[in-house]
Amino acid sequence: MTFNLLLWKWSDDFDTPSKRRKHALKMGHVTAQFAKTGDHPAIGDADVHSFRLAIDAEFGQNEDDRPFAFEDYGKCAVINYPNAVRFDLVPRVAGIGKRFGLNASEF
């Protein structure tokens, strides 16, 4: 079994808790729609390139040697990984994402 971790930043229209409350929007809503359509209006522009460089620095650039796949969606990224590495990998990747202001949500 594999899992996906969506790393994304709130768009300007949803970048504060009060804006999200106004629309009753939660991270799970964003993740669920992204899983279905590949986008959500609450996903804003993020520095995915710099995030990717930080992932490469942490895990190495040879994608064949890493226990996950990195998918760049332009304004967000998805990490796909097997259950065997889930509990070790997710905190590390989410921590790197946090340095770039990215949210991390699993689907």
TIFI-736962 format. One record per residue: residue in three letters; x, y, z of N, C-alpha, C, O in turn; residue number from 0. Coordinates in Angstrom, 1 decimal, m for minus. Layout:
N
[rec ALA,[X,Y,Z],[X,Y,Z],[X,Y,Z],[X,Y,Z],NUM],
...
***
This chain:
107
[rec MET,[0.8,m1.2,0.0],[0.0,0.0,0.0],[0.9,1.2,0.0],[1.9,1.3,0.7],0],
[rec THR,[0.5,2.2,m0.8],[1.2,3.5,m0.8],[0.3,4.6,m0.3],[m0.9,4.5,m0.4],1],
[rec PHE,[1.0,5.7,0.1],[0.3,6.9,0.5],[0.9,8.1,m0.2],[1.9,8.0,m0.9],2],
[rec ASN,[0.1,9.2,m0.2],[0.6,10.4,m0.8],[0.6,11.5,0.2],[m0.3,11.6,1.1],3],
[rec LEU,[1.5,12.4,0.2],[1.6,13.6,1.0],[1.6,14.8,0.2],[2.5,15.0,m0.6],4],
[rec LEU,[0.5,15.6,0.3],[0.4,16.9,m0.5],[1.1,18.0,0.3],[0.7,18.2,1.5],5],
[rec LEU,[2.0,18.7,m0.3],[2.6,19.8,0.3],[2.3,21.1,m0.5],[2.5,21.2,m1.7],6],
[rec TRP,[1.6,22.0,0.2],[1.0,23.2,m0.4],[1.0,24.4,0.5],[1.1,24.2,1.7],7],
[rec LYS,[0.7,25.5,0.0],[0.6,26.8,0.7],[m0.8,27.3,0.5],[m1.3,27.2,m0.6],8],
[rec TRP,[m1.3,28.0,1.5],[m2.6,28.6,1.4],[m2.6,29.8,0.4],[m1.6,30.5,0.4],9],
[rec SER,[m3.6,29.9,m0.5],[m3.7,31.0,m1.4],[m4.0,32.3,m0.6],[m4.4,32.2,0.6],10],
[rec ASP,[m3.8,33.4,m1.2],[m4.1,34.7,m0.5],[m5.5,34.8,0.0],[m5.8,35.4,1.0],11],
[rec ASP,[m6.5,34.2,m0.7],[m7.9,34.2,m0.3],[m8.2,33.4,0.9],[m9.3,33.6,1.5],12],
[rec PHE,[m7.3,32.5,1.3],[m7.5,31.6,2.4],[m6.3,31.6,3.4],[m6.2,30.6,4.1],13],
[rec ASP,[m5.5,32.6,3.4],[m4.3,32.5,4.2],[m4.4,32.9,5.7],[m3.3,32.9,6.4],14],
[rec THR,[m5.6,33.1,6.2],[m5.7,33.3,7.6],[m6.8,32.4,8.2],[m7.7,32.0,7.4],15],
[rec PRO,[m6.8,32.1,9.4],[m7.8,31.2,10.0],[m9.2,31.9,9.8],[m10.2,31.1,9.6],16],
[rec SER,[m9.3,33.2,10.0],[m10.6,33.8,9.8],[m11.2,33.7,8.4],[m12.4,33.5,8.2],17],
[rec LYS,[m10.3,33.8,7.4],[m10.8,33.6,6.0],[m11.3,32.2,5.8],[m12.3,31.9,5.1],18],
[rec ARG,[m10.6,31.2,6.4],[m10.9,29.8,6.2],[m12.2,29.5,7.0],[m13.1,28.8,6.5],19],
[rec ARG,[m12.4,30.1,8.2],[m13.6,29.9,8.9],[m14.8,30.4,8.2],[m15.9,29.8,8.2],20],
[rec LYS,[m14.7,31.6,7.5],[m15.7,32.2,6.8],[m16.3,31.2,5.7],[m17.5,31.3,5.4],21],
[rec HIS,[m15.4,30.4,5.1],[m15.8,29.5,4.1],[m15.9,28.0,4.6],[m16.1,27.1,3.8],22],
[rec ALA,[m15.8,27.9,5.9],[m15.8,26.6,6.6],[m14.9,25.6,5.9],[m15.2,24.4,5.6],23],
[rec LEU,[m13.7,26.1,5.6],[m12.7,25.3,4.8],[m11.7,24.7,5.8],[m11.1,25.4,6.6],24],
[rec LYS,[m11.4,23.4,5.6],[m10.4,22.7,6.3],[m9.4,22.1,5.4],[m9.7,21.9,4.2],25],
[rec MET,[m8.3,21.7,5.9],[m7.2,21.1,5.1],[m7.7,19.9,4.4],[m7.3,19.6,3.3],26],
[rec GLY,[m8.5,19.1,5.1],[m9.1,17.9,4.5],[m9.9,18.1,3.2],[m9.9,17.3,2.3],27],
[rec HIS,[m10.6,19.3,3.2],[m11.3,19.6,2.0],[m10.4,19.9,0.8],[m10.7,19.5,m0.3],28],
[rec VAL,[m9.3,20.6,1.1],[m8.3,20.9,0.1],[m7.7,19.6,m0.5],[m7.6,19.4,m1.7],29],
[rec THR,[m7.3,18.8,0.5],[m6.7,17.5,0.1],[m7.6,16.6,m0.7],[m7.2,16.0,m1.7],30],
[rec ALA,[m8.9,16.5,m0.3],[m9.8,15.6,m1.0],[m10.1,16.1,m2.4],[m10.1,15.3,m3.3],31],
[rec GLN,[m10.2,17.4,m2.6],[m10.5,17.9,m3.9],[m9.2,17.8,m4.8],[m9.3,17.5,m6.0],32],
[rec PHE,[m8.0,18.0,m4.2],[m6.8,17.8,m5.0],[m6.7,16.4,m5.4],[m6.3,16.1,m6.6],33],
[rec ALA,[m7.0,15.5,m4.6],[m7.0,14.0,m5.0],[m7.9,13.7,m6.1],[m7.6,12.9,m7.0],34],
[rec LYS,[m9.0,14.4,m6.2],[m10.0,14.2,m7.3],[m9.6,14.9,m8.6],[m9.7,14.4,m9.7],35],
[rec THR,[m9.2,16.2,m8.4],[m9.1,17.1,m9.6],[m7.6,17.6,m9.9],[m7.4,18.1,m11.0],36],
[rec GLY,[m6.7,17.4,m8.9],[m5.4,17.9,m9.1],[m5.2,19.4,m8.8],[m4.2,20.0,m9.1],37],
[rec ASP,[m6.3,20.0,m8.1],[m6.2,21.4,m7.8],[m7.2,21.8,m6.7],[m8.2,21.0,m6.5],38],
[rec HIS,[m7.1,22.9,m6.2],[m8.1,23.5,m5.3],[m7.9,25.0,m5.2],[m6.7,25.4,m5.2],39],
[rec PRO,[m8.9,25.8,m5.2],[m8.7,27.3,m5.1],[m7.9,27.8,m3.9],[m7.3,28.9,m4.0],40],
[rec ALA,[m7.9,27.0,m2.9],[m7.1,27.4,m1.7],[m5.6,27.1,m1.8],[m4.9,27.5,m0.9],41],
[rec ILE,[m5.2,26.4,m2.8],[m3.8,26.1,m3.0],[m3.2,27.3,m3.7],[m3.5,27.6,m4.9],42],
[rec GLY,[m2.2,28.0,m3.0],[m1.6,29.1,m3.6],[m0.2,28.8,m4.2],[0.2,27.7,m4.1],43],
[rec ASP,[0.4,29.8,m4.7],[1.8,29.6,m5.3],[2.8,29.4,m4.1],[2.7,30.1,m3.1],44],
[rec ALA,[3.6,28.4,m4.4],[4.7,28.1,m3.4],[6.0,27.9,m4.1],[6.0,27.7,m5.3],45],
[rec ASP,[7.0,28.0,m3.4],[8.4,27.8,m4.0],[8.7,26.3,m4.0],[9.5,25.9,m3.2],46],
[rec VAL,[8.1,25.6,m4.9],[8.3,24.2,m5.0],[9.7,23.8,m5.4],[10.2,22.8,m5.0],47],
[rec HIS,[10.3,24.7,m6.2],[11.6,24.4,m6.7],[12.6,24.4,m5.5],[13.4,23.5,m5.4],48],
[rec SER,[12.6,25.4,m4.6],[13.5,25.4,m3.5],[13.2,24.3,m2.5],[14.1,23.7,m1.9],49],
[rec PHE,[11.9,23.9,m2.4],[11.5,22.8,m1.5],[12.1,21.5,m2.1],[12.7,20.7,m1.4],50],
[rec ARG,[12.1,21.4,m3.4],[12.6,20.2,m4.1],[14.1,20.1,m3.8],[14.7,19.1,m3.6],51],
[rec LEU,[14.8,21.3,m3.9],[16.3,21.3,m3.7],[16.6,20.9,m2.2],[17.6,20.2,m2.0],52],
[rec ALA,[15.8,21.3,m1.3],[15.9,20.9,0.1],[15.7,19.4,0.3],[16.4,18.7,1.1],53],
[rec ILE,[14.7,18.8,m0.4],[14.4,17.4,m0.3],[15.6,16.6,m0.9],[16.1,15.6,m0.4],54],
[rec ASP,[16.2,17.1,m2.0],[17.3,16.5,m2.7],[18.6,16.6,m1.7],[19.3,15.6,m1.7],55],
[rec ALA,[18.7,17.7,m1.0],[19.9,17.8,m0.1],[19.7,16.8,1.1],[20.7,16.3,1.5],56],
[rec GLU,[18.5,16.6,1.5],[18.3,15.7,2.6],[18.3,14.2,2.3],[18.9,13.4,3.0],57],
[rec PHE,[17.8,13.9,1.1],[17.6,12.5,0.7],[18.5,12.0,m0.4],[18.5,10.9,m0.8],58],
[rec GLY,[19.3,13.0,m1.0],[20.1,12.7,m2.2],[19.3,12.9,m3.5],[18.1,12.9,m3.5],59],
[rec GLN,[20.1,13.1,m4.5],[19.4,13.5,m5.8],[19.1,12.3,m6.7],[18.3,12.4,m7.6],60],
[rec ASN,[19.6,11.1,m6.3],[19.3,9.9,m7.1],[18.0,9.4,m6.7],[17.8,8.8,m5.6],61],
[rec GLU,[17.0,9.6,m7.5],[15.6,9.2,m7.2],[15.4,7.7,m7.0],[14.5,7.2,m6.4],62],
[rec ASP,[16.3,6.9,m7.7],[16.2,5.5,m7.6],[16.6,4.9,m6.2],[16.3,3.8,m5.8],63],
[rec ASP,[17.4,5.8,m5.5],[17.9,5.4,m4.1],[17.0,5.8,m3.0],[17.2,5.5,m1.8],64],
[rec ARG,[15.9,6.6,m3.3],[15.0,7.1,m2.3],[13.8,6.3,m2.2],[13.3,5.7,m3.1],65],
[rec PRO,[13.2,6.2,m1.0],[12.0,5.4,m0.7],[10.7,6.1,m1.1],[9.7,5.7,m0.6],66],
[rec PHE,[10.8,7.1,m2.0],[9.6,7.8,m2.3],[9.8,8.4,m3.7],[10.9,8.5,m4.3],67],
[rec ALA,[8.6,8.9,m4.3],[8.6,9.6,m5.6],[8.2,11.0,m5.3],[7.3,11.2,m4.5],68],
[rec PHE,[8.8,12.0,m5.9],[8.5,13.4,m5.8],[7.8,13.8,m7.1],[8.3,13.6,m8.2],69],
[rec GLU,[6.6,14.4,m7.0],[5.8,14.9,m8.1],[5.6,16.4,m8.0],[5.0,16.8,m7.0],70],
[rec ASP,[6.1,17.1,m8.9],[5.9,18.6,m8.9],[4.7,19.0,m9.7],[4.5,18.6,m10.9],71],
[rec TYR,[3.7,19.7,m9.0],[2.5,20.1,m9.7],[2.5,21.6,m9.9],[1.5,22.2,m10.1],72],
[rec GLY,[3.7,22.2,m9.9],[3.8,23.7,m10.2],[3.7,24.5,m8.9],[4.7,25.1,m8.5],73],
[rec LYS,[2.5,24.6,m8.3],[2.3,25.3,m7.1],[2.2,24.5,m5.9],[2.1,25.0,m4.8],74],
[rec CYS,[2.4,23.2,m6.0],[2.4,22.3,m4.9],[3.2,21.0,m5.3],[3.5,20.9,m6.5],75],
[rec ALA,[3.4,20.1,m4.4],[4.1,18.9,m4.6],[3.4,17.7,m3.9],[2.7,17.9,m2.9],76],
[rec VAL,[3.6,16.5,m4.5],[3.1,15.3,m3.9],[4.3,14.3,m3.7],[5.0,14.1,m4.7],77],
[rec ILE,[4.4,13.8,m2.5],[5.4,12.7,m2.3],[4.6,11.4,m2.1],[3.6,11.3,m1.4],78],
[rec ASN,[5.0,10.4,m2.9],[4.3,9.1,m2.9],[5.3,8.1,m2.2],[6.5,8.1,m2.6],79],
[rec TYR,[4.8,7.3,m1.3],[5.7,6.5,m0.5],[5.0,5.2,0.0],[3.8,5.2,0.1],80],
[rec PRO,[5.7,4.2,0.2],[5.1,2.9,0.7],[4.9,3.0,2.3],[5.5,3.8,3.0],81],
[rec ASN,[4.0,2.2,2.7],[3.7,2.1,4.1],[4.9,1.8,5.0],[5.0,2.3,6.1],82],
[rec ALA,[5.8,1.1,4.5],[7.0,0.7,5.2],[7.8,1.8,5.7],[8.5,1.7,6.8],83],
[rec VAL,[7.8,3.0,5.1],[8.6,4.1,5.5],[7.8,5.3,6.0],[8.3,6.4,6.3],84],
[rec ARG,[6.5,5.1,6.0],[5.5,6.2,6.3],[5.9,6.9,7.6],[5.9,8.2,7.5],85],
[rec PHE,[6.0,6.3,8.7],[6.2,6.9,10.0],[7.5,7.6,10.2],[7.7,8.5,11.0],86],
[rec ASP,[8.5,7.2,9.4],[9.8,7.8,9.5],[9.9,9.0,8.5],[10.5,10.0,8.7],87],
[rec LEU,[9.3,8.8,7.3],[9.4,9.7,6.2],[8.6,11.0,6.4],[9.0,12.1,6.2],88],
[rec VAL,[7.3,10.8,6.7],[6.4,11.9,6.7],[6.8,13.0,7.7],[6.8,14.2,7.2],89],
[rec PRO,[7.2,12.8,8.9],[7.7,13.9,9.7],[8.9,14.6,9.2],[9.0,15.8,9.3],90],
[rec ARG,[9.8,13.9,8.5],[11.0,14.5,7.9],[10.6,15.4,6.8],[11.0,16.6,6.7],91],
[rec VAL,[9.8,14.9,5.8],[9.3,15.7,4.7],[8.5,16.9,5.1],[8.7,18.0,4.6],92],
[rec ALA,[7.6,16.7,6.0],[6.7,17.7,6.5],[7.5,18.8,7.2],[7.2,20.0,7.1],93],
[rec GLY,[8.5,18.4,7.9],[9.4,19.4,8.6],[10.2,20.3,7.6],[10.3,21.5,7.8],94],
[rec ILE,[10.6,19.6,6.5],[11.3,20.4,5.4],[10.3,21.4,4.8],[10.6,22.5,4.5],95],
[rec GLY,[9.1,20.9,4.5],[8.0,21.7,3.9],[7.7,22.9,4.8],[7.4,24.0,4.3],96],
[rec LYS,[7.7,22.7,6.1],[7.3,23.8,7.1],[8.3,24.9,6.9],[7.9,26.1,7.1],97],
[rec ARG,[9.6,24.6,6.6],[10.6,25.6,6.5],[10.2,26.5,5.3],[10.7,27.7,5.2],98],
[rec PHE,[9.4,26.1,4.3],[9.0,26.8,3.2],[7.6,27.3,3.3],[7.0,27.7,2.3],99],
[rec GLY,[7.0,27.2,4.5],[5.6,27.7,4.7],[4.6,26.7,4.1],[3.5,27.2,3.8],100],
[rec LEU,[5.0,25.5,3.9],[4.0,24.5,3.3],[3.3,23.7,4.3],[3.8,23.3,5.3],101],
[rec ASN,[2.0,23.5,4.0],[1.2,22.5,4.8],[1.5,21.2,4.2],[1.8,21.0,3.1],102],
[rec ALA,[1.2,20.2,5.1],[1.4,18.8,4.6],[0.1,18.0,5.0],[m0.3,18.0,6.2],103],
[rec SER,[m0.5,17.4,4.1],[m1.7,16.6,4.3],[m1.6,15.3,3.5],[m1.4,15.3,2.3],104],
[rec GLU,[m1.9,14.2,4.2],[m1.8,12.9,3.6],[m3.1,12.5,3.0],[m4.2,12.8,3.5],105],
[rec PHE,[m3.0,11.8,1.9],[m4.2,11.2,1.2],[m3.8,9.9,0.6],[m4.7,9.2,0.0],106],
***
